[in-house]
Structures are given as structure tokens and as C-alpha cells.
Amino acid sequence: MGYDARFRVWRGDVDGGGLEDFTVLVNEGEVVLDIIHRLQATQAPDLAVRWNCKAGKCGSCSAEVNGRPGLLCMTRMSTFTQDEVITVTPMRTFPIIKDLVTDVSFNYEKAREIPSFTPPADLAPGEYRMKQVDVERSQEFRKCIECFLCQNTCHVVRDHEDNKQAFAGPRYLMRITELEMHPLDTADRREMAQEEAGLSYCNITKCCTEVCPEGIKITDNALIPLKERVVDRRYDPIVWLGNKLFRR
């Protein structure tokens, strides 16, 4: 049986905006994205929202519901009480384009800064061989749907706009880790992770892990191991001496 729910939805653009109140029908089994679509169809035809698959796999409909970053298509209405006022706002970390749509180009800029996979020069395509254990190690990271919720919730850039120049964010530090763990990759990205991607800014609060819709353990399986690799290179006296001797 359906009921009328109270919604507060952020409306506006780069010049400003605010929350608008709506009362909208909710049917059994629906998700927040269904309600946003019903608002578009019945009350606010110019309401802007980004979405694509409606199956939690494209990462397009990222927003914040009652202050918590999440996918609108995976946030079920049954998790709220019928008398609860549900507030839907755009991701806070990125610039507003219109209504619930934000400019996430920051993330693609950071992606381009990461050196690509670099196999051995004498290894031809089709000759790549990996052990299953090496495949499994980085397979978790490839589940990422680039919803950018981890980027949005990371307080390093969420609360400090000026950090964006020096910090790649958890999604792209995870990408660096994936490449670092690849047994056929010959590039050394540890210095890049520390100096250019801002690994030291991360204080492993696990807020990125908490909002990941794919359940990737970003902090435990990517960020902490990457920090350990960087520490080994920069501060382990035996490794430091070996690097010095090797260079000579």
C-alpha cells in the first residue's frame, strides 16, 4: 500500500539555491530514485538528476540522503519511517551544476595523472602470465564503479577545498595500489603516491570504506598497504642503503 512521504530536495545551480519541500506518493518496494523520478513526472519537470542503470552498477546517481552519501537507486524507501522527512542533496565535495547534479571532473583529472600500466618492454601482448593469487589480490579494486562516493565523503577534500590540488583521493590512491600490486608492472609509483597524490594526507578514518556500495575495503586492503610500501622505501634504513648502493 502506498503512502505520501515528505521530501526536501535541493534545487539550484552554481549561483545558489536551497531546499524545497514536496509531498510525493511512495509505493511498496521503491527506492529514492523512483521518488525523484516521480517528482520529475508530476511536480518538478526541470529537476536535474544524473542516473543511468538504476541497478547500482553505473555509479551515476550518487547524492546524499539525510546527509549520508549513497546511490539513490540503492537507497530503499523501506529504511525510512513513513512520517520521516527525507532530505536529498547533491554530493557536497564537488561543484554544483544544477539541482542534484555535480561537476565530478576533478576525479577524471586525478585519474589522468596516474602513470598507466607498464609491462616489461620485452613482454609481448598475449604473453602475460599471472598466478591466481596475484589476480585475486587486485580483483577487489576492479569492482569499483566510480560513483565517487569515497571521494565525496573523504574529509581531506570535503572540508578543505584547497587540498584538491595535492590529494588524489581514496579512489585513485586505490588505483595506484592496484598497479603497485600487479606482478607484471615495472613502474614504481611509491614516490608519486606520497609526493603528488598526497598519500600522507590520508589518516585512515575508513569513511571511504563505509560508503562504498561495492563493499571494497579501501582502507584496509589498499590505503594501508600502500602506506606500508611507501614507508619501506622512504624510511627503512636497510632499504634506503640498498637503494643507494644499487644506484651506484
Secondary structure, DSSP 8 states (H G I E B T S, - for coil): --EEEEEEEEEEETTEEEEEEEEEEE-TT-BHHHHHHHHHHHT-TT-----S-SSSSS-TTEEEETTEEEEGGG-BGGGS-TT-EEEEE--TTS-EEETTEE--HHHHHHHHTS------TT--TT-----HHHHHHHHGGGG-----HHHHH-HHHHS-GGGTTT---HHHHHHHHHHHH-TT-----HHHHHHTS-GGG-----HHHHH-TT---HIIIIIHHHHHHHHHHHH-HHHHHHHHHHH-
